[in-house]
Amino acid sequence: MTLVPVIVTVIILALVIVYVTRPLFTMQDEATSVTTIDSNKRLLDEYNAVLDQIRELDFEFNLGKLTVEEHSALRAELLLLAASLRGQLHPEDTNPGTTAV
């Protein structure tokens, strides 16, 4: 047996191994991006739920079901939660060094 067929066989074998094992390495990257997307969707859903709670709270206050003290305390708590969620969703918008104009 000559050396050329052995080298060609080794090269083909190496290419087959790389081709077969490639999905094992790329699936980790895809899983990370899917996890990030799921996390952002969960945060967005939670943010929208908090905004709905604020709207419901204002509606109940306008109906007279809540006192001013109850309304302001609950609303302040919900606004802090909404701000925190918004900061997690859009961290680029929360730079403390810049001021809004």
N, C-alpha and C positions, 0 to 999 in steps of 0.2 A: 504494500500500500504506500502510495506516495504522500508527500507532505501537503500538497495542494488540496486534495479532497478532505483531509482532516481539518485544515484551516477553514475551508468553506463550510463544513459541517458545524464547527464550533461557532462561526459567525452566525449561521442560520439558527442554531440553538440559542444563542444569546439574544437574537432579535425576537424569537418566539417567547422566551422568558420575559423579556421587557414588555412585549405586547400583552401577554397574559396577566402579568402582575400590575400593569398600569392602573386599572380600576381600583385596586386596593389603596393606592395613594391618592387618587383624585376624589374618591368618595368622601374622604375626611374634609376636604375643602368645601365640597358641596353641602355636607352636613353642617358645617359651621355657618355657611351663608343662609341655609334654611332655618337654623336656630336663631340667627339674628333677625330674619324676616318675621318669624313667629313671635319673637320677643317684642319687636316694634308693633306688630299687630295687636298683641295683648296690651301693650302700653296705650296705644291709640284707643282701643275699646274701653279701657279703664278711664282714660281722660274724657271720652265722650259720655261715659256713665256719670262721672262727677259733674260735668256740665249740665246733664239732665237733672241731677239732684239739686243743683243750684237753681235751675228754672222751676222745679217743683217746690222748692223751699220758698222762692219769691212768690209763686202762685198762692201757696198756703198763707203766706203773710198778708197778701193782698185780700184774701178772703176773711182775714181776721182770726185765723186759727192759732197764730203764734203772736207772742208779745214781741216788742221791739228788742228786748234783751236776748230772748231766745233766738230770734232771727239773726241779729248781728253776730252772736257767738257762733252759731252753726254755719252762717255764711262765711265768716272769716276762716273757720276751720276748713271748709270745702274749697275756698279760694287758695289757701296755702297748699292743699293737696293737689289742686289743679295746676298750680304754678310749678310744683315739684315734678309732676308728670310731664308737663310741657318742657321743662328743663331737660328731662331725660330723653324726650323725643327729639328735641332740637337743641343740642348742647352748643352749637355754633351761635345761637341767638342769645346766649346767656353770658357772654363775655362781660365781666364786671368793669373792664377798663374802658368800654365804649359807652357813650351816652346816646340816647335816642333823640332825634331832632324832630 
